[in-house]
Structures are given as C-alpha cells and as structure tokens.
Amino acid sequence: MPDTEVDVAFLPSELRETGTAVVVDVLRATTTVTQALAAGYRSVHCAPSIETARTLRGPGRVLAGERHCLPVPDFELGNSPAALEHHDARGGEMVLATTNGTPAIVAAAQRASVVLLGCLLNLDALLTAIPSNTDVTVVCSGTDGRFALEDAYVAGRIVDRLTGDRSDAALAAVCVARAYADALEPLRESADGQLLGSTGQEADIAWCARESVLDLVPQVISNEDSVPVVTIPVRRLEVSKLTI
Amino acid sequence: MPDTEVDVAFLPSELRETGTAVVVDVLRATTTVTQALAAGYRSVHCAPSIETARTLRGPGRVLAGERHCLPVPDFELGNSPAALEHHDARGGEMVLATTNGTPAIVAAAQRASVVLLGCLLNLDALLTAIPSNTDVTVVCSGTDGRFALEDAYVAGRIVDRLTGDRSDAALAAVCVARAYADALEPLRESADGQLLGSTGQEADIAWCARESVLDLVPQVISNEDSVPVVTIPVRRLEVSKLTI
C-alpha cells in the first residue's frame, strides 16, 4: 500500500485537491473558532468577507471579525479569542469574517473532502482527529497573500507528528517548527504578531501560543451558499442524543 | 535611515515589486546559466517556453533546455550544467528554456530593477554583488508551481548573510538552511532531486551542491521581446576594454 502524502500549502492559493485539509490561522481566526465552540457557540459560519457576513445577520446570530486587525464597528465581537473565554454564547451561531483565516477555510472547503481547523489550543486533539488513511494538506492562511511564519510554525508542529510521504513544503515546515524552542517566539516574531503588538493586542499572542488546552476539533460540516459552517461533530452527536 | 527589507518569494507568483531580485533554481537552471557563462557563452537568453526558444534559433546560437527534466530532442544541449564544464562555447549565445527556472527569470525581470542569478556554485560572488542599499527578494523557482526545498535552502543560505529587516518568508528560509549540515542533503531530499535520481541524472545533484567554485554573477542586462538576456556585466566591461 503506498504511503499517504503529507503536504503543506503555505498560502491558500497553493492548495490542490486533497483528502483532508487542516486550516491554520493561529493568529487568530482558527484559534477564535476553536475558542468560540468551546464557549458554547453551536456553529461558526466562516464568511469570505465582511460584506458577506453582514448579509448573514439574523436572530440568534452574533457577528464577529476584524479588518486590518481591528474590530469591525457594527459587529458585536472582534477577532480576539481571549475575549471569548468567559463569554456567554447561549448556544447561538457565530458569523465570523477575517482577512486571511475565513477566506482560507472557504478555499479549503472547495478542495478537500474533510476540512478540520487547527491551532495550538487544540493541537493534541487535532492530531487524534486527522484520518490516517487519506492525503493530508495543512493549509496556512498567510497574511494578505504573503507567507506567515506563525502558520508555517504550527504546520510544522502538525506535520512532525504525522506519518506519510512528506512533500518539500512539509519538510520545510518541520525545519521551521524545530528551529524554535517554544511557540511564543515565532508567534511574536511574525509580521502578524508585530501588528498585534503595535495595535495594543499583544496579550492575544501569548494566549494563542498555549498548547493543547482544548479537547475539540472544529470541522466544516456543510457549505451554505459557499459559506462553510463549522462545528464539533462529536458535540453534534451528543446534542442529537439529547433530543431523542 | 530605515533598514532595507530582505524577502523571499517561495514561488515566482509571490514576487512583488522589489529593488534587487535574486533568482534561484539550483536544480538546475540558474546553475546551468552560471556554468554556461563560465564556459565562455557571451550571453544566455532565458526563454519562457520551449516554443519561444525555437523562434530564437539563429547563427551563433545554441538551444538548450529540458522538458519533464529531460533534454528536448531538437535542442543541441540539455539542462545539465555538468555537461557544460568542458564544453567549447566559442563565445556564442545560448538560448535556454526550462520548466521552472527560465519562467522565474522572466517574472523577475518584470518586477525588479536589478535581477541577479544565484546558485551554490557562485554563492560568495553573489553575496558580494548584491547591492546593500536596496530591498532584496530571493525568488525561488519552485517545481511546477509548488514549493521547492532545494531553492528554499539556497534562499536561506543567501538571506543568512544579508543585513536588513527579514520578512516572515526570509526568517523561514533561514530555518530551512540552518536545519541541514551541508547542501547535498536538501538537494537530494527534494522532489527535484528525487526526479533527477530516477531519470539517471543523480550526478548533477552533487555537481550543483558545490559551493563558491565560480567567481561570477549572471545578471539580466536587457529584455528583448520579454526574453531576459543574461550575461556577466564585469566581463562585458573587460571585453569593451579589449576592443578599444
């Protein structure tokens, strides 16, 4: 049996057809989605743009996101995952629109059979959830179309624990991951980290650098009008049981 | 005075406007061009395609290149730099067309003021030739639109010796370069290296992995009908002197 392939797309535009895509935007969209589901949101609708998110307003829905790294004035929430930690989601739905992360999720949903969301908060849970019998591509969200160090670092951390034939990009991502003693340094050193620092949001960096503190893996479960809907499949089963 | 920026485009499609572009296709196009000029070719015309190269046939010109890593049947030469070492160029012009390298040179010539060609053979000479007062982008040629480990490795070797503000991609390239004890390992491990091995051209890998054995830096000096013409500016001056 030939080995499965483990690949990394350093930008969403590099993504090819794949079995399982793991989307990473550690600063901050995939961290925000993971924390939102942990906080009790039933689902997160990942909008490709601020404008699309506005069209999805509705009862029981909360709009969240950022533009140029800052909250959108008419949205209820920004893109800070730390702000969601003690947030009362009341089982509602979040509509999230960010510059790089949610467009990457949209791109992945068009090219992969299974789309998972990864960050450092859920690293161990993610590695348990990735199917072992399909090709896997870790999709880095990048920053405004440019390579993002912090996503490449997390991609390398993931690839380093997967079996399979590694592509050139996967080998390089592992080099990046192994070059740092801990996650905080590459997150701080990255252009995204610098921007968070210069906009008074430095606390989010250390918050996003914590590893394996949440035992859940967000997954795209449907694609409504090209807006991927992300939830935790296991919780969905539990909810189904409760309604029987 | 603000620092200049040092960036890496892991694929030609990522290249933005820049002061100096250093194009790298270590396996094998930029190595071939460097060796061709060392062998006495007056210039190398870098064609975006095999078809364009054919239209440039003419007296005193030699066609060289590859398709799918193998020589093109109606071309005089392939893309093996080793084969050029004892070749008698007789001061002629080479027309080169390769899958990844020459299109990358074409892309760089459209976006940078100064375009230099780099490989391992001319590493020291290249680092002396890169202007210190402009932004620098190392442009990796990649492999069929995908990230290429061997080019990222050489990019990291170059960036590691340049001063300036490093972009996220430049930081990552340095991680790749520092992860290997010598050049042969990443060149062999790369998809391009594997393909050369499987097509009986493994000897080219070790040949391309030798460092700083040629003291010359190919540079784009003109762009004739969107075909960059590469030569050694210093030698050109020497030739001019001789004709006085």
Interface residues (C-beta under 8 A of the other chain):
Chain A: V8 F10 L11 S13 E14 T143 G145 R146 F147 A148 L149 E150 A152 S167 D168 A169 L171 A172 C175 V176 R178 A179 E189 S190 A191
Chain B: V8 F10 L11 S13 E14 T143 G145 R146 F147 A148 L149 E150 A152 S167 D168 A169 L171 A172 C175 V176 R178 A179 E189 S190 A191
